[in-house]
Amino acid sequence: MPAVPSAYAPTVGFDLDMTLIDSRPGIRACYLALSERTGVYVDADLAVTRLGPPLAEELVNWFPAADVPAVADLYRAMYPEYAIAPTLALTGAREAIAAVRAAGGRTLVVTAKYEPNAKLHLAHLGIEPDVVVGDLWAEDKARALREHGAHIYVGDHTGDIRGARAAEALSVAVATGPCTEKELTEAGADVVLPNLTTFPTWLTSHITSTKRH
């Protein structure tokens, strides 16, 4: 990994689903089990193409709105059994976290996912951010980003860009989720990368530039 100047040690936030981890296989399995348990059809293949927003926003497509809170609780309770083991780290995820550490910085994960399940994913995959904050989406993510002094927020969804903007953090978008590079650019991302494999090199360049200014 390229050498990183130590004068500027950034705090970097990361989204979880489709930024650090490919949770589609696990979430698909959990939706299929939920459908079997409740007797209500859920198109799991469709649901995993639009990860990012809170769980309730997906469930309302399949269940009556009045039932969604109880179904969400059931889904979250089933999640550890069905969703953790099949989920994989995305290429470059561990190296991205390591790059921030090598720069003397801190890392946090800020996700819309139920926080205990987010922590299970990270522990299972051996990804160890300094802080994990769950249950926040879009602009609400700014609360955690501001609290922990994040300079940069990395995500795969236009909602992540909105969160970074609200926190006055640099928005770095990766095109590994449901949004294309064009959509991420048009939504106002400061930087758009194809995936996290290029993040360490970008971070080195960013820190060097910050040091000069």
N, C-alpha and C positions, 0 to 999 in steps of 0.2 A: 504494500500500500504506500502511496506517496507520502513523503514527510509533510507534516502539518505544522505551521507556525503556532506557537503557544500563547501569543499575545492576546488572542481573542478566543475564548473558550465558549462555544455556543451551547445553549440549551435547545435541543431539537425534539419536537413532538412528532410522533408517528401515529397515523391511523392504524387499525388492525386488519380487518377483513379486506383482502385483495390489495393491501399495501404491504404488510409484513407476512401475512399468511394466506394461503389458498384454502379457504374454509368451505368451498362449494361442495366437495364430496361429503363432508360431515353434516353440513346443514341440509343437504339433500336427503341424507339418511334420516335425519331427525324429522324432517317434514313428512317423509313417507311413514315413519313410525307414528307421528302425530295423527296423520290421516287414518291409519289403521285403528288407533286408539279411540278416536272420536267418531269415526264413521263418516267424516266429511272429506270430500275430495279436495286435495291440494295438488296443484301442478308443480311438483318439486323442481322439475327441470326449468320451468319458467321462473320460479321464485329465485333460484340461485343466479339468474342473469341480472338481477337488479338489487344486489346487496349494497348496503350503505345506510339507508334510512332506518329508523327504529322499527323493531319487530312488529309493533301494532299496525304500522302502515302497510305491511305485507299481509298480515292476518285478516285485515278488514276486507281484503279481496275474496276471502273464502268463508269467513264466518260472520254472522250477524254482529253488528257493532257492539251490542249489549253483552255478547259473549266473549269479546276479544280480551278483556283483562284476565278472565279465568283461563282462557286458552293460552294466553301468553305465559301465565304462571306454570301451566302444565308443560308447555314447550321448554321453558327454562329448566324445569325439574328433570325433564327427560334428556336434556342436551348433553350432560356429561357422559351418559351411557352411549349415545349414538354419534356425537359430533366431534369428540376430541381426538380419538385415535385415527380417523381417516384424514384429518387435516394436516397439510404439509406447509412448511415454511416456503415462502416464495424465494426464488433465486436472488441472492444478494441481500436478503434480510439481515442475516447475522453480521455480514460484513458492513452493512450500513450502521448498525448499532456500534460495532467495533470502531468504525471510523470516527464517530462522535467521541467515543471514549479516548481514542488515540489523540484527539485534539484537545483533551482535557475538559471536554464538555459533559453535559448531563443529558439523559434521554428520558422521555416519558411517552407512554402510549395513551392516547385519548380517543375513545371509541364510543359508538352508540350501543355496543354490545353490553349486556348484563355483566357488571364488573367481575363477579366471581367466576363466570365462565370464560371471560377474557383472560383472567389470571391462570385458569387451568390450561388454556391453549399455550400460553407463553411458557409455563413450567414444563409442559409435555414436550415442547420443541426446544427447550434449552435456550430460549431468548430471554434476556434478563435486563429489561429497562430499569431505570432508577425509580420510576413512579408509573402506576397504572390507574387511570381514571375511566370509569365506564358510565354508561347511561347518558351520554351527551351527544347531541347531533347538531350539525351545521353551526349557526351562530352561537349556540349554547356551549360549544367546545371552547369558545374564547374564555369562558370563566376559568377553566383549568389551565389553559395556555398562559393567561395573564398571571394567575396565582403562582405558577412555577417559573415565570419569567422566560417563556419560550421565545426565541428569536426566529425560529423556523418551524413550520408545520408541514409535514409530508403526508399526502393523501392521494387517493385515486378517484375521488368523486368531487363533483362541483360543490357539494355541501361542505367538503373539507376546505375548499378554497374560501367559501364564505366564512367558515370558522377562523381561518388564518387572517382574513381581512378584518374581521371583527376584533381580533386580538392585536392587530397591527403587527403581525408577524409575517415574515417572508413566506409566500405560498409556493411550495415545491410539489408539483403534481407528477404522478407516475401513471402511465397508461396501461395498468395491469388489471383494472377493474371494468366497470360497465361503461365508462366514459372514454371516448376517443381523444387522441392528442388534440385534434381540432376543437372538440367540445371543451376540453380543459383550458386551452388557450383562450377561446372566446369567453370563458367564464372568468377570466382575469388572473390566472395563475402567473406568478412571476417567472417561474421556471417550469418547463415540462420535459420530463425524462421518459424514455421508453420503459424503463424498469429501474429497480434499485441497483443494478450492477454498476451503473455509471455514477451512483451517488457519491462514493468516496472521492473520486476524482473531481466531481463538481464541488464537493465540500472543501477540498483543498484549495481550489481556485477561488472560491468564495471567501475563505478565511484570508488568503493572501491579499485579495482585493480590499477586504475590510481593514486589514493591517496597514495597507498603504494610505488609506483615507482616514 
